[in-house]
Amino acid sequence: MSLWEKILGYLRQLVDLLFPPSLVVQGGIIMPRITVAVVNASSVLTDKQITPVIQALQVQVSTHFAPVWGTDAQLIQVLQGQKVPAGAWQLVILDDSDTAGALGYHDLTSEGYPIGKVFAGTDMKYGNLWSVTASHELLEMLGDADINLTVQVDDTTFIAYENCDACEDDSLGYFILLKNGPKVKVSDFVTPAWFMANPPAGAKLDFAGHISQPFQLLPGGYIGVWTPQGGWTQKTAEGDTKAIKGSRAHVGSRRERRRTPRHQWLLSADPAAQG
C-alpha cells in the first residue's frame, strides 16, 4: 500500500468519526449514506476482475450520481467465500438465473435489506457488458429501493421512477478512467429534470448528455407506464408496448428485471453460503 493510499484511508476514517456512518456531507447538504456490499458469487469472474469495476462504480455513485440524486453509498467488496457485513445492502454478481435460484432482479436479504442481482454469465451470453448492468442495477436500487415510486404525467398516466431505463443501452454508457488502472464502462442515467414536463432552462436531462427532451426514450431504452385501463405496461423507444405480467421476470434483457410485484420478492440466502 502506497503512502497516498494510507493517507486516503486515514482521511476516510476521520470522516466516519466526524459524521454518523449513515450520513455524508456533500456540497453542504447532508444526504443518506448507504453501505452496499458488492459480492462475487460467480464462477465467470474473479475477485481481481471485479475490483476495478467496484472502484469505477464508487466514482460514479459519489461523484456523478449523488450530487444529482441526493443519495450516496459506500461500496465494499466481498470476496468469494467471505461473509457479508450485517446491515449492508447487496449487489451480487452471479452467473445466471439458475445459479441465483430466482429469476427476478430485486429481492431482499435475510435481514430485509435490498439486494440487486447482476447475471454476469447471462450478460456475456447475450453480448451485454456486465459492468454496465452492475451500474444500472446499483443506481436504480439507490434511486428507488422499494421499486414503488412513480411520476404522474397526466390525470390517468403514471411512469416508473427509474433512472437508467430510458438510456440504458450499452452504446450510451460512458467510461470512467481509473488512475493506474483500466477504463470501465458504466451506464448513463437520467436526472430528475427528465421527469419534468417543463424543466428549468439549460437543465441536463441525462448525465452523458444524450437526451434532448423530457420523457425521451433513446434507442434500446424503455419505461414502465401505468394507466387505470391497462395497468403496468412497458413502453420502448421503438414505440412498442407490452403488458408487465404479474409473474417474476425472465432473464436475458435488462428490460425484464424491473417492477417485480413486491409480494413476489424473495428472501435471498447469504451469497457467500451459496457457493
N, C-alpha and C positions, 0 to 999 in steps of 0.2 A: 504494500500500500504506500503510495507516494505521500509526501508531506502535505501537498494540497488536498488530497483526499482525506487525510486525517483532520485537517483544519475544517473542511466542509462537514465532516462528521461531528466535530465539536460544536460547530455553529448550529447544526440541526438539533443536537441535544439541548443547546441553550434555548432555542425557540420552544422546544417541548416543555422546558421548565418555566418559561415566561408565560406561555399560553396553554390553556387546557388542551389535552390531546384531541378533543372533538372540535376544536375551533382553529382557524388560521386567519391572520390578518393580511389582506391583500388590497392595495390601493386605498387604505384607510377604512376598508369595510371588513367586518368580521363575518366570515362565511363558514358553513359546515365543513368539517374536515373528516373524511371517511377513510378508514383503513380498508384497502382492497388487497386480499391475498391472491396473487396470480399463481395458480397451482399447475404443475406439469404432471398430468395423469395420462400422458400419451406415450405411444411407442414410436411415433413417426418423427418426433422432435426431441433433441437432447436438451438438458438444462442450459448448456452453453449456447445453443441456438436461440433459446427463449430469452436469455438475459438482455441482449441489445434491444429486443422489441419492448421489453418492460421499461428499459431506460427511455426509449423514444415515447412510449405511452405516458410516462411521467412528465416529460417535457410538454407533450400535447395537453394533458389534463391541467397542469398547473400554470402553464404559460399561455396557452391558446384558449382552452375551454373555460376555465374558472373565471377569468375576467369578464367573459361574455355571459355565462350562465349562473355564476354565483355559487358554484359548488366545486370544492377542491377535494382531492383524495391523495393519500399516501399509498403508493403501491409497494408491496413487499413480495419478494419471490419465495415461493415454497418449492424446494427441490423435490425430486422424486423420492418418495418414502418418508418425507418429513410431515409433521403434523401441522395443521392449520391453526394459527393463533385464535384463541377464543374471542368472539365478538366481531370478527372480521367478515366483511362481505367477501365474496369469492368470484374470481374469473378463472374458470377451469379449462385448460387445454386438453382436449380429448381426441381420440382417433375418429370415431364416428358415432352414430346414434346407438348402434348395438353395444358399443363399449360403455356408453353412458347409461344404458338401460332405460332411456327415456327419449322421446322424440322432440320434446319442446325445448325452447331456448331458455325459458325463465322458470326457475323453481326456487325452493327455499332450502337453506342449510338446515341441519338438525337443530340449530338454535333459532331458526325462524328468520334468518337474515337473507337478503337477496343473493342469488348465485347465477351468474351468467356462464353460458357454455359455448366454447369455440371448438367446432369439429374440424380440426386441422386436416385429418385424413380425408374427410369429405371435401373440404376446400381444395385440396390438391387434386382430388379426382375430377372435380368439375372445373378446374383451372382458375380458382379464386386464390387471392393472396390471403393467407391466414392472418397476417399482421393487420390487414385492412378489416377483416372480420373481427379480430380482437378489439381494435379501436372502435368499430361500430358498436359492438355489444357493450363495451365498457362505458362509452359516452351516453348511450341510451339508458343504461342501468342507472347512471348517475343523474340523468335528467328526469327519469320517471321510473323510480324503483318499483312501484306497485303496478305499473302499466295501467293506470286508470285516469290519467289526465287528458283532457280534450280541450279544443278551442271551438267556440261557437262561431260559425261563418255567417249563418242567417237564421231565420226563425225555425228552420227544421233540419239544419245540417251542422254536424259537428265533425271535426277532423282530429285524428290522434296527435298527441303532443310528442311526436317523435323527431329527434334532432339530426338523424343521419339518413333516414329513408329516402328523402327527396333527391339526395345527391350521393347515393351510396355506391355507385358503380366504381370498380377498381380504377378505371381510367381517370376518374375525377379526384382521386386521392392525391395527397402531396407527400413529399419526402421530408423527413427530419434527419438532419445530418448530425451524427454523434461525434464528439471530439475523440480523435484517435480510434474511431470505430466505423462501422458501415453506415449507409443511409437506409432508413427504414420507412416504408410507405405506410401511411395511416389514412383513415377515412376523412373525407371532408364532412362538415356538419353545418347545419343552418343556424342562424341566430334567432333570438326571439322576434326580431323585426319581420322574419319570413311569415310569421303567423298574423301579421297586422295588415288590414286592408289598405291602410294609408300610413306607411311607416315614415318616420322623420326623414326629411330630405338628406340625401347622402348616406343614409344608413346602409351598412353592409348586410346583405341577406344570407350569405354563407361565408365561411372563413376563407376559402380559397378564391372567392370572387367569381364563381361561375354563374350564379343566379342573378337575373336582372329584374325580376318582379315577384311580389308575394305569391305564395302558394304554387310557384312554378315547379314542375317535376322535370328533372333532367333525364336524358336517355338512361334507361336502366333503373330509374327511380320510381317510387310508389308512395302511397299514403293510405292509411285506413280512414274510411268515411262512414259516418253513422247517420241514418235518417230513420224516422219512425216507420216508414213504409218498408224499407229494405234491411233494417238492422245494420250490422257491420259489413261493409264491402271494402274491397281493396282496389283503388284507382291507380293505374300505371301511367307513365309518361306517354305511352302509346295510345292512351285513351281507353284501354280495356278496363273492365271492372269484373270482379268475381266475388262471390259470397265468401265470407270468412266463416267457415263452419265451426260448430261448437266442439269439435274434436281437437286433440292435441296435434300440433303441426308436424308435417313431414320435413325431412331434411333434404337439401340439395340446392337451395337458394336462400339468401338472406331474407327474401320476401316472405318466407314461410316460417319465420321464427318469432313473430310478434303477435301480441294480442291473444295469447292463450288465456281462456277464461280463468279467473283466479281460483274458482272452485276445483279446477283441474291441475293446479300446481301440486307438485310432489315434494316431499322431504327427500333430500339427497344425502346419501351416506358420505362420510369423510372421504374425499377422493384419494387420500393417501392410503386408505384402507382397502380401496378397490383394486389396487394393483396386485 
